[in-house]
Amino acid sequence: MNIIVPMAGRGTRLRPHTLTTAKPLIPVAGISVAERLVREIAKVMKQPIDKISFVIKEDFGEAIEKKLLNIADEIGAKGQIDYQKQSLGTADAVYAGKNLLKGPVVVAYADTLFKGSFDLDNNADSIIWVKKVDNPEAFGVVKLNDKNEIETFVEKPKEFVSDLAIIGIYYFKEGADLKREIEKLYDQNIMVGGEYQLTTALENLKKNGAVFKPGEVSDWMDFGNPKVAVETNTKILKYDYIEGRKLISEQAEIIDSEIIEPCYIANGVIIKNSTIGPNVSIGENSIIENSNIENSLIQSNNLIKNADFKNSMIGNFVKYDGNFERLSLGDYSELM
């Protein structure tokens, strides 16, 4: 099975954290969003992953490309980097990885995480991951028929159609069928809002007889802005803790401090005279002194003193000694 991960977006809602780091490479409890995504897909699909296409912009840089290829290596797959030349829509992003559109394929947009467990329906040509939401008018949703098949796709319905929101992860039994429908969009210049939309290709597949089934997940976690990123970090810590993952490194130094679990504390972290947790992630080689921190996502190589904050997101190489209850600081910031 192949996976295509469109991730060419700039993550503007997550700035300043995405000015120097691609959004899918930001760690959540020590593991990047992209790695968590593909690992969860592999677990749910219960099939070996052969190849993974990471669809990015050409100017993301060699360091980011190397990290993405390492993610594929770590799960035993062959990674490749494909470029989306222009921002021409969701179908255009998928088509950038067109050489993987053959056989079973998963398309997973790299700005979301999920938890779920289900068996693939062999009678389905495609499975669309969905989650019940309280505000369906803000999402693309699917409407089901009495056979539990997807009857139609509706983008941000003004009137109630369904509360099953599409989370951005799709399975296709035969990727070549999707490839053919996307190529028709190009050939016939079928655009919506000036872009080639994946939902248009899906509708055409359905009209040609393809059977779509929903794959409902138990949890869907966004990573679109600092507030929801911190909320996702909190959820992921709890999942990792329940699943028995070792979250506190033996190579961390915890001196005269209290750790309220769940917390992720990486190698080389030094914590002195502080209370940390619950729901705090701290990246490697960070130093925290005389602080009280909870419900926060802190990345690597930081120096934090005399802090008393919660619900905050801190980048890499940050120096902080301040008096804020909540903050969002990007890489290389100094607030002393």
C-alpha positions as CSV (number, residue, x, y, z in Angstrom):
1,M,0.0,0.0,0.0
2,N,1.2,3.5,-0.8
3,I,0.5,6.8,1.1
4,I,0.5,10.3,-0.4
5,V,0.9,13.1,2.2
6,P,0.1,16.6,0.7
7,M,1.8,19.1,2.9
8,A,2.8,22.0,0.7
9,G,0.9,24.6,2.7
10,R,2.7,27.2,4.6
11,G,0.9,26.7,7.9
12,T,0.2,30.4,8.2
13,R,-2.3,30.0,11.1
14,L,0.4,28.3,13.2
15,R,2.9,31.2,12.8
16,P,5.4,32.1,14.2
17,H,6.1,28.4,14.7
18,T,6.0,27.6,11.0
19,L,8.4,30.4,9.9
20,T,11.4,28.1,10.4
21,T,9.8,24.6,10.8
22,A,7.3,22.9,8.4
23,K,4.0,22.3,10.4
24,P,4.0,18.5,9.9
25,L,7.5,18.3,11.4
26,I,6.6,20.1,14.7
27,P,6.8,17.4,17.4
28,V,3.9,16.5,19.6
29,A,5.2,14.7,22.7
30,G,8.5,14.2,20.9
31,I,7.2,12.7,17.7
32,S,6.4,14.9,14.6
33,V,2.9,15.3,13.3
34,A,3.8,13.6,10.0
35,E,5.4,10.6,11.7
36,R,2.4,10.1,14.0
37,L,0.0,10.4,11.1
38,V,1.7,7.7,8.9
39,R,2.2,5.4,11.9
40,E,-1.5,5.6,12.9
41,I,-2.5,4.9,9.2
42,A,-0.3,1.9,9.2
43,K,-1.8,0.6,12.4
44,V,-5.4,1.1,11.2
45,M,-4.9,-0.3,7.7
46,K,-3.1,-3.4,9.0
47,Q,-1.1,-3.6,5.8
48,P,2.6,-3.0,5.1
49,I,3.4,0.5,3.7
50,D,5.5,0.3,0.5
51,K,6.0,3.9,-0.5
52,I,5.2,7.3,0.9
53,S,5.1,10.5,-1.2
54,F,5.6,13.8,0.8
55,V,4.2,16.6,-1.4
56,I,5.9,19.9,-0.6
57,K,7.0,23.1,-2.1
58,E,10.4,23.1,-3.8
59,D,11.8,25.8,-1.4
60,F,11.2,23.8,1.8
61,G,14.9,22.9,1.8
62,E,17.1,19.9,1.9
63,A,17.0,19.6,5.7
64,I,13.2,19.2,5.7
65,E,13.3,16.7,2.9
66,K,15.8,14.6,4.7
67,K,13.6,14.5,7.8
68,L,10.6,13.4,5.8
69,L,12.5,10.6,4.1
70,N,13.7,9.5,7.5
71,I,10.1,9.2,8.7
72,A,9.4,6.7,5.8
73,D,12.6,4.8,6.6
74,E,11.6,4.4,10.3
75,I,8.4,2.6,9.4
76,G,10.0,0.4,6.8
77,A,8.7,2.2,3.7
78,K,10.5,3.9,0.8
79,G,10.0,7.7,0.9
80,Q,10.0,10.1,-2.0
81,I,9.7,13.9,-2.3
82,D,7.3,15.3,-4.8
83,Y,6.7,19.0,-5.5
84,Q,3.5,20.9,-5.9
85,K,4.6,23.6,-8.4
86,Q,1.6,25.9,-7.8
87,S,-1.2,26.0,-5.2
88,L,-4.0,24.8,-7.5
89,G,-6.2,22.9,-5.1
90,T,-6.5,19.6,-3.2
91,A,-6.6,17.4,-6.3
92,D,-3.6,19.1,-7.7
93,A,-1.7,18.4,-4.5
94,V,-2.6,14.7,-4.6
95,Y,-1.6,14.5,-8.3
96,A,1.9,15.7,-7.5
97,G,2.4,12.1,-6.2
98,K,0.8,10.6,-9.2
99,N,3.3,7.7,-9.6
100,L,2.0,6.3,-6.4
101,L,-1.6,6.4,-7.5
102,K,-1.8,2.7,-8.3
103,G,-3.1,-0.2,-6.2
104,P,-4.2,0.5,-2.6
105,V,-3.4,4.0,-1.6
106,V,-4.1,6.4,1.3
107,V,-4.2,10.2,0.9
108,A,-3.7,11.9,4.2
109,Y,-3.4,15.7,4.5
110,A,-0.7,16.4,7.1
111,D,-2.5,18.9,9.3
112,T,-4.6,16.5,11.3
113,L,-4.1,13.6,13.7
114,F,-6.6,10.9,14.5
115,K,-7.4,7.8,16.6
116,G,-9.4,5.0,15.3
117,S,-9.7,1.3,14.8
118,F,-11.8,-0.5,12.2
119,D,-11.6,-3.2,9.5
120,L,-11.6,-2.3,5.9
121,D,-14.8,-3.1,4.0
122,N,-13.8,-5.2,1.1
123,N,-16.9,-4.2,-0.8
124,A,-15.9,-0.5,-0.7
125,D,-13.9,1.1,-3.5
126,S,-13.0,3.9,-1.2
127,I,-13.2,4.8,2.5
128,I,-13.4,8.3,3.7
129,W,-12.4,9.0,7.3
130,V,-15.1,11.0,9.1
131,K,-15.9,12.3,12.6
132,K,-19.1,13.5,14.1
133,V,-18.9,17.2,14.9
134,D,-21.1,19.8,16.6
135,N,-20.7,22.4,13.8
136,P,-20.9,20.7,10.5
137,E,-21.4,24.0,8.7
138,A,-17.7,24.6,9.1
139,F,-16.6,21.4,7.3
140,G,-17.0,19.3,4.3
141,V,-19.4,16.5,5.3
142,V,-20.7,13.3,3.8
143,K,-24.4,12.1,3.6
144,L,-25.0,8.4,4.0
145,N,-27.8,6.3,2.4
146,D,-29.6,3.4,4.1
147,K,-26.7,1.0,3.1
148,N,-24.2,3.1,5.1
149,E,-22.7,4.2,1.8
150,I,-21.7,7.7,1.1
151,E,-24.4,9.3,-1.0
152,T,-23.0,12.7,-1.5
153,F,-20.3,15.1,-0.5
154,V,-21.3,18.6,0.7
155,E,-18.8,21.4,1.4
156,K,-19.7,23.6,4.4
157,P,-23.5,23.1,4.2
158,K,-25.6,26.1,5.1
159,E,-28.5,23.9,6.2
160,F,-28.1,20.6,8.0
161,V,-27.2,17.7,5.8
162,S,-25.0,15.5,8.1
163,D,-22.8,15.9,11.1
164,L,-20.1,13.5,9.7
165,A,-17.2,15.8,8.8
166,I,-14.4,14.7,6.4
167,I,-11.1,14.8,8.3
168,G,-8.8,14.7,5.3
169,I,-7.8,11.0,5.1
170,Y,-8.9,8.8,2.2
171,Y,-8.4,5.2,1.2
172,F,-8.7,4.0,-2.4
173,K,-8.7,0.3,-3.3
174,E,-7.3,1.2,-6.7
175,G,-5.4,4.5,-6.9
176,A,-5.4,4.4,-10.7
177,D,-9.1,5.2,-10.7
178,L,-8.5,8.4,-8.7
179,K,-5.6,9.3,-11.0
180,R,-7.8,9.0,-14.1
181,E,-10.5,11.2,-12.6
182,I,-8.0,13.9,-11.6
183,E,-6.6,13.9,-15.1
184,K,-10.1,14.5,-16.4
185,L,-10.2,17.6,-14.3
186,Y,-7.1,18.9,-16.0
187,D,-8.2,17.9,-19.5
188,Q,-11.6,19.5,-19.2
189,N,-10.4,22.4,-17.0
190,I,-13.0,21.6,-14.3
191,M,-12.2,24.0,-11.4
192,V,-14.1,25.2,-8.4
193,G,-13.0,28.6,-7.0
194,G,-10.0,28.6,-9.4
195,E,-8.7,25.2,-8.1
196,Y,-8.9,21.5,-8.9
197,Q,-10.8,20.0,-6.0
198,L,-10.5,16.4,-4.8
199,T,-14.2,16.4,-3.9
200,T,-15.0,16.9,-7.6
201,A,-13.0,13.8,-8.5
202,L,-14.6,11.8,-5.8
203,E,-18.1,12.8,-7.0
204,N,-17.2,11.7,-10.5
205,L,-15.9,8.4,-9.2
206,K,-19.2,7.9,-7.3
207,K,-21.2,8.7,-10.4
208,N,-19.2,6.1,-12.3
209,G,-20.3,3.4,-9.8
210,A,-17.6,3.5,-7.1
211,V,-18.8,2.5,-3.7
212,F,-17.7,4.9,-0.9
213,K,-18.0,3.9,2.8
214,P,-17.3,6.0,5.9
215,G,-14.5,5.1,8.3
216,E,-15.5,6.8,11.6
217,V,-12.7,7.7,13.9
218,S,-12.9,8.0,17.7
219,D,-10.9,11.2,17.9
220,W,-9.8,13.9,15.4
221,M,-7.2,16.4,16.4
222,D,-6.3,19.5,14.6
223,F,-2.9,21.2,14.4
224,G,-3.9,24.4,12.7
225,N,-3.0,27.1,15.2
226,P,-1.1,27.4,18.5
227,K,-4.3,27.1,20.6
228,V,-5.4,23.8,19.0
229,A,-1.8,22.5,18.8
230,V,-1.6,22.8,22.6
231,E,-4.9,21.0,22.9
232,T,-3.7,18.2,20.6
233,N,-0.5,17.9,22.6
234,T,-2.6,17.4,25.7
235,K,-4.7,14.7,24.1
236,I,-1.7,12.9,22.6
237,L,0.1,12.9,25.9
238,K,-2.9,11.2,27.5
239,Y,-3.1,8.6,24.7
240,D,0.7,7.8,24.9
241,Y,0.5,7.6,28.7
242,I,-2.4,5.1,28.6
243,E,-0.7,3.1,25.9
244,G,2.3,2.7,28.2
245,R,4.8,4.7,26.2
246,K,7.9,5.8,28.3
247,L,7.6,9.6,28.2
248,I,10.2,10.8,30.7
249,S,13.8,10.2,29.6
250,E,16.2,8.6,32.1
251,Q,18.8,11.1,30.7
252,A,16.8,14.1,31.9
253,E,17.9,15.7,35.2
254,I,15.0,16.5,37.5
255,I,16.3,18.4,40.6
256,D,14.0,19.5,43.5
257,S,11.1,19.5,41.1
258,E,7.6,17.8,40.8
259,I,6.4,16.2,37.6
260,I,2.7,15.8,37.3
261,E,2.0,13.2,34.6
262,P,1.4,12.8,31.8
263,C,4.4,14.8,30.6
264,Y,7.0,14.2,27.9
265,I,10.5,15.1,28.9
266,A,13.2,14.5,26.4
267,N,16.9,13.6,26.6
268,G,19.2,16.4,28.0
269,V,16.4,18.3,29.7
270,I,17.3,19.9,33.1
271,I,14.5,20.9,35.4
272,K,15.3,22.7,38.7
273,N,13.0,23.9,41.5
274,S,9.9,23.7,39.3
275,T,6.5,22.1,39.0
276,I,5.8,20.7,35.5
277,G,2.5,19.3,34.4
278,P,0.1,17.9,33.8
279,N,0.2,17.8,29.9
280,V,3.5,19.4,29.2
281,S,6.0,18.4,26.4
282,I,9.6,19.5,26.7
283,G,12.0,18.9,23.9
284,E,15.6,17.9,24.2
285,N,18.4,20.0,25.8
286,S,15.9,22.5,27.3
287,I,16.6,24.0,30.8
288,I,13.7,25.1,33.1
289,E,14.3,26.7,36.4
290,N,12.0,28.1,39.1
291,S,8.9,27.6,37.0
292,N,5.4,26.4,37.1
293,I,4.2,25.1,33.7
294,E,1.1,23.1,32.7
295,N,-0.8,22.3,29.4
296,S,2.0,23.5,27.2
297,L,4.1,22.4,24.2
298,I,7.8,23.4,24.5
299,Q,10.3,22.4,21.9
300,S,14.1,22.0,22.0
301,N,17.1,23.9,23.3
302,N,15.2,26.4,25.4
303,L,16.1,28.3,28.5
304,I,13.1,29.1,30.6
305,K,13.4,30.8,34.0
306,N,10.8,32.1,36.6
307,A,7.9,31.2,34.4
308,D,4.3,30.7,35.5
309,F,2.3,29.9,32.4
310,K,-0.2,27.4,30.9
311,N,-1.8,26.7,27.6
312,S,1.3,28.0,25.8
313,M,3.5,27.0,22.8
314,I,7.2,27.6,22.7
315,G,9.5,27.0,19.7
316,N,13.2,26.1,19.6
317,F,16.2,28.1,21.0
318,V,14.0,30.4,23.0
319,K,15.1,32.4,26.1
320,Y,12.4,33.4,28.4
321,D,12.2,35.0,31.8
322,G,8.9,36.8,32.0
323,N,5.5,37.2,33.7
324,F,2.9,36.0,31.2
325,E,0.1,33.5,31.9
326,R,-0.1,32.4,28.3
327,L,2.2,32.9,25.3
328,S,3.2,31.7,21.9
329,L,6.9,32.2,21.1
330,G,8.6,31.2,17.8
331,D,12.1,29.9,17.3
332,Y,15.0,32.1,18.5
333,S,12.8,34.4,20.4
334,E,14.1,36.2,23.5
335,L,11.8,37.6,26.2
336,M,13.9,38.3,29.3
